Amino acid sequence: MKSTLMMKKNRVLILLAGFGFLFFFGCSSGAKISSGWVDNEIKVDGSISEWNKIMNKIPDRGISVGFRNDDKFLYLCFAADNRARIMMLIRNGMIIWFEPESGDKNLFGIRYPMPSAEFKSSEYPEMTGAIEREENFEKMIKNFLEQQKEFQILNSDRFPLTALPIMNNEGIEAGLQYNMNQLTYELKIPLLTRTGYSFRVDASPGGKIRINFESENVLGDNKGGLKSIGMSGGGPESYGGGRGSRRGIAGGYIMEPLKYSVELNLVDAPKVK
């Protein structure tokens, strides 16, 4: 009887792995995920409609993630439907780090969405209150999306190597949308097999790469502007903190900074029968 149950359990796990579902490892510090093969054109516009079947929900972070690839590009979808998490992304922006098996020398990050220029740390009480005020929240989202016209490429020291417009010749595409109370972010980036581009993920179909999601700590300076201080504890090498929300300023709830890691297996092209 036990043997039959184990066989059934193993078949379920194999089936889920084939569809790129989520498998946690370690102390919930991240996940092992297999991407899905791109079998139809993906329009990178921030719409989640092409991703619903392969999104992996991470409830303790207030996010969902999904991955696809073909022989030339990696496609990524990130979604947040928790208002506290969305507010943190509006205020602080996000960096996605691509850490290949070949080592740190080929590690780089994409800062997008960019931190909103509208908010200072002194405004955090008003921001937490806006979570409950629908009209203010929608206006905040609209202004935030209108600002997102470029992204930055960072080296392993968090130094911005360049800023690129959303429409560029480097093969990197990004898109954001807010719809049905959900903020969705899509990203397309060249793989190692794609030549002619300055920035490529150092991995090919059949290989592995670690992808780290990080929201920055951004503080107001004495001139009313914003400055990034990175994550407490350093760069992209240690992920797993920042779960849920905590009691914050003015009695509101503030989502902890996002710090989450995925070990991604890039799938090979399906074999023709």
Contacts in CASP RR format, 6 or more apart in sequence:
PFRMAT RR
TARGET T0000
AUTHOR 0000-0000-0000
METHOD contacts of the structure
MODEL  1
MKSTLMMKKNRVLILLAGFGFLFFFGCSSGAKISSGWVDNEIKVDGSISE
WNKIMNKIPDRGISVGFRNDDKFLYLCFAADNRARIMMLIRNGMIIWFEP
ESGDKNLFGIRYPMPSAEFKSSEYPEMTGAIEREENFEKMIKNFLEQQKE
FQILNSDRFPLTALPIMNNEGIEAGLQYNMNQLTYELKIPLLTRTGYSFR
VDASPGGKIRINFESENVLGDNKGGLKSIGMSGGGPESYGGGRGSRRGIA
GGYIMEPLKYSVELNLVDAPKVK
16 23 0 8 1.000
17 23 0 8 1.000
17 34 0 8 1.000
18 34 0 8 1.000
19 36 0 8 1.000
19 53 0 8 1.000
19 54 0 8 1.000
20 33 0 8 1.000
20 34 0 8 1.000
20 35 0 8 1.000
20 36 0 8 1.000
20 54 0 8 1.000
20 56 0 8 1.000
20 67 0 8 1.000
21 33 0 8 1.000
21 56 0 8 1.000
22 31 0 8 1.000
22 33 0 8 1.000
22 56 0 8 1.000
22 57 0 8 1.000
22 58 0 8 1.000
23 31 0 8 1.000
23 32 0 8 1.000
23 33 0 8 1.000
24 30 0 8 1.000
24 31 0 8 1.000
24 32 0 8 1.000
25 31 0 8 1.000
25 32 0 8 1.000
25 263 0 8 1.000
28 60 0 8 1.000
28 240 0 8 1.000
29 239 0 8 1.000
29 240 0 8 1.000
29 241 0 8 1.000
29 261 0 8 1.000
30 239 0 8 1.000
30 240 0 8 1.000
30 260 0 8 1.000
30 261 0 8 1.000
30 262 0 8 1.000
30 263 0 8 1.000
31 56 0 8 1.000
31 58 0 8 1.000
31 261 0 8 1.000
31 262 0 8 1.000
31 263 0 8 1.000
32 262 0 8 1.000
32 263 0 8 1.000
32 265 0 8 1.000
33 56 0 8 1.000
33 65 0 8 1.000
33 66 0 8 1.000
33 67 0 8 1.000
33 262 0 8 1.000
33 263 0 8 1.000
33 264 0 8 1.000
33 265 0 8 1.000
34 264 0 8 1.000
34 265 0 8 1.000
34 267 0 8 1.000
35 66 0 8 1.000
35 67 0 8 1.000
35 68 0 8 1.000
35 69 0 8 1.000
35 74 0 8 1.000
35 264 0 8 1.000
35 265 0 8 1.000
35 266 0 8 1.000
35 267 0 8 1.000
36 54 0 8 1.000
36 67 0 8 1.000
36 68 0 8 1.000
36 69 0 8 1.000
36 267 0 8 1.000
37 68 0 8 1.000
37 69 0 8 1.000
37 70 0 8 1.000
37 267 0 8 1.000
37 268 0 8 1.000
37 269 0 8 1.000
37 270 0 8 1.000
38 68 0 8 1.000
38 69 0 8 1.000
38 70 0 8 1.000
38 73 0 8 1.000
38 75 0 8 1.000
39 270 0 8 1.000
40 50 0 8 1.000
42 50 0 8 1.000
42 68 0 8 1.000
42 75 0 8 1.000
42 186 0 8 1.000
42 188 0 8 1.000
43 50 0 8 1.000
44 75 0 8 1.000
44 173 0 8 1.000
44 174 0 8 1.000
44 175 0 8 1.000
44 186 0 8 1.000
44 187 0 8 1.000
44 188 0 8 1.000
45 175 0 8 1.000
45 177 0 8 1.000
45 186 0 8 1.000
46 77 0 8 1.000
46 175 0 8 1.000
46 176 0 8 1.000
46 177 0 8 1.000
46 184 0 8 1.000
46 185 0 8 1.000
46 186 0 8 1.000
47 177 0 8 1.000
47 179 0 8 1.000
47 184 0 8 1.000
47 186 0 8 1.000
48 55 0 8 1.000
48 77 0 8 1.000
48 79 0 8 1.000
48 177 0 8 1.000
48 179 0 8 1.000
48 182 0 8 1.000
48 184 0 8 1.000
51 66 0 8 1.000
51 77 0 8 1.000
51 79 0 8 1.000
54 66 0 8 1.000
54 67 0 8 1.000
54 68 0 8 1.000
55 64 0 8 1.000
55 65 0 8 1.000
55 66 0 8 1.000
55 77 0 8 1.000
55 79 0 8 1.000
56 64 0 8 1.000
56 65 0 8 1.000
56 66 0 8 1.000
57 63 0 8 1.000
57 64 0 8 1.000
58 64 0 8 1.000
58 65 0 8 1.000
58 260 0 8 1.000
60 243 0 8 1.000
60 244 0 8 1.000
61 85 0 8 1.000
61 242 0 8 1.000
61 243 0 8 1.000
61 244 0 8 1.000
61 258 0 8 1.000
61 260 0 8 1.000
62 80 0 8 1.000
62 81 0 8 1.000
62 82 0 8 1.000
62 85 0 8 1.000
62 244 0 8 1.000
62 255 0 8 1.000
63 78 0 8 1.000
63 79 0 8 1.000
63 80 0 8 1.000
63 82 0 8 1.000
63 85 0 8 1.000
63 213 0 8 1.000
63 258 0 8 1.000
63 260 0 8 1.000
64 77 0 8 1.000
64 78 0 8 1.000
64 79 0 8 1.000
64 80 0 8 1.000
64 81 0 8 1.000
65 76 0 8 1.000
65 77 0 8 1.000
65 78 0 8 1.000
65 79 0 8 1.000
65 213 0 8 1.000
65 262 0 8 1.000
66 76 0 8 1.000
66 77 0 8 1.000
66 78 0 8 1.000
67 74 0 8 1.000
67 75 0 8 1.000
67 76 0 8 1.000
67 77 0 8 1.000
67 211 0 8 1.000
67 262 0 8 1.000
67 264 0 8 1.000
68 74 0 8 1.000
68 75 0 8 1.000
69 75 0 8 1.000
69 191 0 8 1.000
69 205 0 8 1.000
69 266 0 8 1.000
69 267 0 8 1.000
70 205 0 8 1.000
70 269 0 8 1.000
71 191 0 8 1.000
71 193 0 8 1.000
71 205 0 8 1.000
71 269 0 8 1.000
72 190 0 8 1.000
72 191 0 8 1.000
72 193 0 8 1.000
72 194 0 8 1.000
73 171 0 8 1.000
73 188 0 8 1.000
73 189 0 8 1.000
73 190 0 8 1.000
73 191 0 8 1.000
73 194 0 8 1.000
74 188 0 8 1.000
74 189 0 8 1.000
74 190 0 8 1.000
74 191 0 8 1.000
74 201 0 8 1.000
74 203 0 8 1.000
74 266 0 8 1.000
75 186 0 8 1.000
75 187 0 8 1.000
75 188 0 8 1.000
76 96 0 8 1.000
76 186 0 8 1.000
76 187 0 8 1.000
76 188 0 8 1.000
76 189 0 8 1.000
76 211 0 8 1.000
77 184 0 8 1.000
77 185 0 8 1.000
77 186 0 8 1.000
77 187 0 8 1.000
78 94 0 8 1.000
78 96 0 8 1.000
78 184 0 8 1.000
78 185 0 8 1.000
78 186 0 8 1.000
78 187 0 8 1.000
78 213 0 8 1.000
79 182 0 8 1.000
79 183 0 8 1.000
79 184 0 8 1.000
79 185 0 8 1.000
80 86 0 8 1.000
80 89 0 8 1.000
80 182 0 8 1.000
80 183 0 8 1.000
81 181 0 8 1.000
81 182 0 8 1.000
81 183 0 8 1.000
82 255 0 8 1.000
83 131 0 8 1.000
83 137 0 8 1.000
83 181 0 8 1.000
84 131 0 8 1.000
84 245 0 8 1.000
84 253 0 8 1.000
84 254 0 8 1.000
84 255 0 8 1.000
85 255 0 8 1.000
85 258 0 8 1.000
86 141 0 8 1.000
86 178 0 8 1.000
86 183 0 8 1.000
87 127 0 8 1.000
87 128 0 8 1.000
87 130 0 8 1.000
87 131 0 8 1.000
87 140 0 8 1.000
87 255 0 8 1.000
88 215 0 8 1.000
88 254 0 8 1.000
88 255 0 8 1.000
88 257 0 8 1.000
88 258 0 8 1.000
89 113 0 8 1.000
89 183 0 8 1.000
89 215 0 8 1.000
89 258 0 8 1.000
90 113 0 8 1.000
90 116 0 8 1.000
90 119 0 8 1.000
90 140 0 8 1.000
90 141 0 8 1.000
90 144 0 8 1.000
91 115 0 8 1.000
91 116 0 8 1.000
91 119 0 8 1.000
91 124 0 8 1.000
91 127 0 8 1.000
91 218 0 8 1.000
92 115 0 8 1.000
92 215 0 8 1.000
92 216 0 8 1.000
92 217 0 8 1.000
92 218 0 8 1.000
92 257 0 8 1.000
93 111 0 8 1.000
93 112 0 8 1.000
93 113 0 8 1.000
93 114 0 8 1.000
93 115 0 8 1.000
93 116 0 8 1.000
93 215 0 8 1.000
93 216 0 8 1.000
93 218 0 8 1.000
94 111 0 8 1.000
94 112 0 8 1.000
94 113 0 8 1.000
94 185 0 8 1.000
94 213 0 8 1.000
94 214 0 8 1.000
94 215 0 8 1.000
94 216 0 8 1.000
94 258 0 8 1.000
95 109 0 8 1.000
95 110 0 8 1.000
95 111 0 8 1.000
95 154 0 8 1.000
95 213 0 8 1.000
95 214 0 8 1.000
95 215 0 8 1.000
95 216 0 8 1.000
95 236 0 8 1.000
96 109 0 8 1.000
96 110 0 8 1.000
96 112 0 8 1.000
96 187 0 8 1.000
96 211 0 8 1.000
96 212 0 8 1.000
96 213 0 8 1.000
96 214 0 8 1.000
97 107 0 8 1.000
97 108 0 8 1.000
97 109 0 8 1.000
97 210 0 8 1.000
97 211 0 8 1.000
97 212 0 8 1.000
97 214 0 8 1.000
97 236 0 8 1.000
98 107 0 8 1.000
98 108 0 8 1.000
98 109 0 8 1.000
98 110 0 8 1.000
98 189 0 8 1.000
98 201 0 8 1.000
98 202 0 8 1.000
98 209 0 8 1.000
98 210 0 8 1.000
98 211 0 8 1.000
99 107 0 8 1.000
99 209 0 8 1.000
99 210 0 8 1.000
99 211 0 8 1.000
99 212 0 8 1.000
99 236 0 8 1.000
100 106 0 8 1.000
100 107 0 8 1.000
100 201 0 8 1.000
100 202 0 8 1.000
100 203 0 8 1.000
100 209 0 8 1.000
100 210 0 8 1.000
101 203 0 8 1.000
101 207 0 8 1.000
101 208 0 8 1.000
101 209 0 8 1.000
102 202 0 8 1.000
104 156 0 8 1.000
105 156 0 8 1.000
106 202 0 8 1.000
107 155 0 8 1.000
107 156 0 8 1.000
107 236 0 8 1.000
108 153 0 8 1.000
108 154 0 8 1.000
108 155 0 8 1.000
108 156 0 8 1.000
108 161 0 8 1.000
108 199 0 8 1.000
109 153 0 8 1.000
109 154 0 8 1.000
109 155 0 8 1.000
109 236 0 8 1.000
110 151 0 8 1.000
110 152 0 8 1.000
110 153 0 8 1.000
110 154 0 8 1.000
110 172 0 8 1.000
110 174 0 8 1.000
110 187 0 8 1.000
110 189 0 8 1.000
111 151 0 8 1.000
111 152 0 8 1.000
111 153 0 8 1.000
111 154 0 8 1.000
111 160 0 8 1.000
112 148 0 8 1.000
112 151 0 8 1.000
112 152 0 8 1.000
112 174 0 8 1.000
112 185 0 8 1.000
112 187 0 8 1.000
113 144 0 8 1.000
113 148 0 8 1.000
113 151 0 8 1.000
113 176 0 8 1.000
113 185 0 8 1.000
114 147 0 8 1.000
114 148 0 8 1.000
114 150 0 8 1.000
114 151 0 8 1.000
114 152 0 8 1.000
115 216 0 8 1.000
115 218 0 8 1.000
115 226 0 8 1.000
115 228 0 8 1.000
116 143 0 8 1.000
116 144 0 8 1.000
116 147 0 8 1.000
117 147 0 8 1.000
117 225 0 8 1.000
117 226 0 8 1.000
118 143 0 8 1.000
118 144 0 8 1.000
119 127 0 8 1.000
119 226 0 8 1.000
120 220 0 8 1.000
120 224 0 8 1.000
120 225 0 8 1.000
120 226 0 8 1.000
121 219 0 8 1.000
121 220 0 8 1.000
122 220 0 8 1.000
124 249 0 8 1.000
124 250 0 8 1.000
124 254 0 8 1.000
125 249 0 8 1.000
125 250 0 8 1.000
125 252 0 8 1.000
127 140 0 8 1.000
128 248 0 8 1.000
128 249 0 8 1.000
128 250 0 8 1.000
128 251 0 8 1.000
128 252 0 8 1.000
128 253 0 8 1.000
128 254 0 8 1.000
129 250 0 8 1.000
129 252 0 8 1.000
130 136 0 8 1.000
130 137 0 8 1.000
130 140 0 8 1.000
131 137 0 8 1.000
131 253 0 8 1.000
141 178 0 8 1.000
141 183 0 8 1.000
145 176 0 8 1.000
145 177 0 8 1.000
145 178 0 8 1.000
148 166 0 8 1.000
148 175 0 8 1.000
148 176 0 8 1.000
149 165 0 8 1.000
149 166 0 8 1.000
150 163 0 8 1.000
150 164 0 8 1.000
150 165 0 8 1.000
150 166 0 8 1.000
151 163 0 8 1.000
151 164 0 8 1.000
151 166 0 8 1.000
151 172 0 8 1.000
151 174 0 8 1.000
152 160 0 8 1.000
152 161 0 8 1.000
152 162 0 8 1.000
152 163 0 8 1.000
152 164 0 8 1.000
153 160 0 8 1.000
153 161 0 8 1.000
153 162 0 8 1.000
153 163 0 8 1.000
153 164 0 8 1.000
153 199 0 8 1.000
154 160 0 8 1.000
154 161 0 8 1.000
155 161 0 8 1.000
156 236 0 8 1.000
158 228 0 8 1.000
158 230 0 8 1.000
158 235 0 8 1.000
164 170 0 8 1.000
164 172 0 8 1.000
166 173 0 8 1.000
166 174 0 8 1.000
166 175 0 8 1.000
170 190 0 8 1.000
170 197 0 8 1.000
170 198 0 8 1.000
170 199 0 8 1.000
171 188 0 8 1.000
171 189 0 8 1.000
171 190 0 8 1.000
171 194 0 8 1.000
171 197 0 8 1.000
172 187 0 8 1.000
172 188 0 8 1.000
172 189 0 8 1.000
172 190 0 8 1.000
172 197 0 8 1.000
172 199 0 8 1.000
173 186 0 8 1.000
173 187 0 8 1.000
173 188 0 8 1.000
174 185 0 8 1.000
174 186 0 8 1.000
174 187 0 8 1.000
174 188 0 8 1.000
175 185 0 8 1.000
175 186 0 8 1.000
175 187 0 8 1.000
176 183 0 8 1.000
176 184 0 8 1.000
176 185 0 8 1.000
176 186 0 8 1.000
177 183 0 8 1.000
177 184 0 8 1.000
178 184 0 8 1.000
189 199 0 8 1.000
189 200 0 8 1.000
189 201 0 8 1.000
190 197 0 8 1.000
190 199 0 8 1.000
190 200 0 8 1.000
190 201 0 8 1.000
191 200 0 8 1.000
191 201 0 8 1.000
191 203 0 8 1.000
191 204 0 8 1.000
191 205 0 8 1.000
191 266 0 8 1.000
192 200 0 8 1.000
192 201 0 8 1.000
192 202 0 8 1.000
192 203 0 8 1.000
192 204 0 8 1.000
193 204 0 8 1.000
193 205 0 8 1.000
194 200 0 8 1.000
201 209 0 8 1.000
202 209 0 8 1.000
203 209 0 8 1.000
203 266 0 8 1.000
204 266 0 8 1.000
205 266 0 8 1.000
205 267 0 8 1.000
205 268 0 8 1.000
205 269 0 8 1.000
206 265 0 8 1.000
206 266 0 8 1.000
206 267 0 8 1.000
206 268 0 8 1.000
207 265 0 8 1.000
207 266 0 8 1.000
208 263 0 8 1.000
208 264 0 8 1.000
208 265 0 8 1.000
208 266 0 8 1.000
209 263 0 8 1.000
209 264 0 8 1.000
209 266 0 8 1.000
210 261 0 8 1.000
210 262 0 8 1.000
210 263 0 8 1.000
210 264 0 8 1.000
211 261 0 8 1.000
211 262 0 8 1.000
211 264 0 8 1.000
212 236 0 8 1.000
212 239 0 8 1.000
212 259 0 8 1.000
212 260 0 8 1.000
212 261 0 8 1.000
212 262 0 8 1.000
213 258 0 8 1.000
213 259 0 8 1.000
213 260 0 8 1.000
213 261 0 8 1.000
213 262 0 8 1.000
214 230 0 8 1.000
214 231 0 8 1.000
214 235 0 8 1.000
214 236 0 8 1.000
214 239 0 8 1.000
214 257 0 8 1.000
214 258 0 8 1.000
214 259 0 8 1.000
214 260 0 8 1.000
215 257 0 8 1.000
215 258 0 8 1.000
215 259 0 8 1.000
216 228 0 8 1.000
216 229 0 8 1.000
216 230 0 8 1.000
216 231 0 8 1.000
216 257 0 8 1.000
217 228 0 8 1.000
217 229 0 8 1.000
217 230 0 8 1.000
217 231 0 8 1.000
217 232 0 8 1.000
217 257 0 8 1.000
218 226 0 8 1.000
218 227 0 8 1.000
218 228 0 8 1.000
218 229 0 8 1.000
219 226 0 8 1.000
219 227 0 8 1.000
219 229 0 8 1.000
220 226 0 8 1.000
220 227 0 8 1.000
221 227 0 8 1.000
231 257 0 8 1.000
231 259 0 8 1.000
232 257 0 8 1.000
238 259 0 8 1.000
239 259 0 8 1.000
239 260 0 8 1.000
239 261 0 8 1.000
240 259 0 8 1.000
240 260 0 8 1.000
240 261 0 8 1.000
241 256 0 8 1.000
241 259 0 8 1.000
242 256 0 8 1.000
242 257 0 8 1.000
242 258 0 8 1.000
242 259 0 8 1.000
243 256 0 8 1.000
244 255 0 8 1.000
244 256 0 8 1.000
245 253 0 8 1.000
245 254 0 8 1.000
245 255 0 8 1.000
245 256 0 8 1.000
246 253 0 8 1.000
246 254 0 8 1.000
246 256 0 8 1.000
247 253 0 8 1.000
247 254 0 8 1.000
248 254 0 8 1.000
END
